[in-house]
Amino acid sequence: MEERLKQFLVDEFNLTFEEACKMSLEEKKALFDKCAEIELDEAYKSDPISERGLLASLWQDIMLTKVPEKEDEMKE
């Protein structure tokens, strides 16, 4: 699963995991928002949600889990 998550970043955003880790908070917020858009789009398209939508959702969870003190800021 870890490799699929990393590949999702490359496929969707042309971004490596290492590059994502070095992003500023503003850039991470934008990435979070883009993942949320993908998740919603995929949820509307299919039931159950596609792998693409699931991976986008998991990235949102990861971003919120890894920076818990920023959770409220990320949701804004």
BELFENDA-V74299 format. One line per field, one symbol per residue. psi: psi as a letter, one per 30 degrees, with the letter a starting at -180 (. if undefined). A space follows every 50 residues. Layout:
psi = ???
//
This chain:
psi = eeeeeeeeeeeeghkleeeefglleeeeeeeeeeeeeeeeeeefeljlkl eeeeeeeeeeeeeeefiefgeeeef.
//
